[in-house]
Amino acid sequence: MKYTLLFFICIYLFSYWRCKRKIAASDKQLKQCIDWAKSRKLPLPRKPSFTEFYIVSIAYTFRFPFWLIIKNLQFSKEVKYYEREMKLIFDKWKLEKNN
């Protein structure tokens, strides 16, 4: 029982660390893109909180049963919307940067 609990705690701590690193890398990569979008007065989506990103990340990683519950919650839809919109803005930025 103790080892099982310890195992799950380690998995969640590792996933927390991984999610934190992933968001930091994404923010660093998007910094210039966001500055470009602001200079063009493009609408930027609201960035979800780390907690929202983390919950969606955990649910996506462990799929069942979390994803069945979380995928229809409003904050999950907002995280996916943010990711989709930022990808579109990033693609526009890359296209203009390369031309």
Buried (B, 14 or more C-beta within 10 A) or exposed (E): EEEEEEEEEEEEEEBBEEBBEEBEEBEEEBEEBBEBBEEEEBEBBEBBEEEBBBBBBBBBEEEEEBBEEBBEBEBBEBBBEBBEBBEEBBEBBEEEEEE
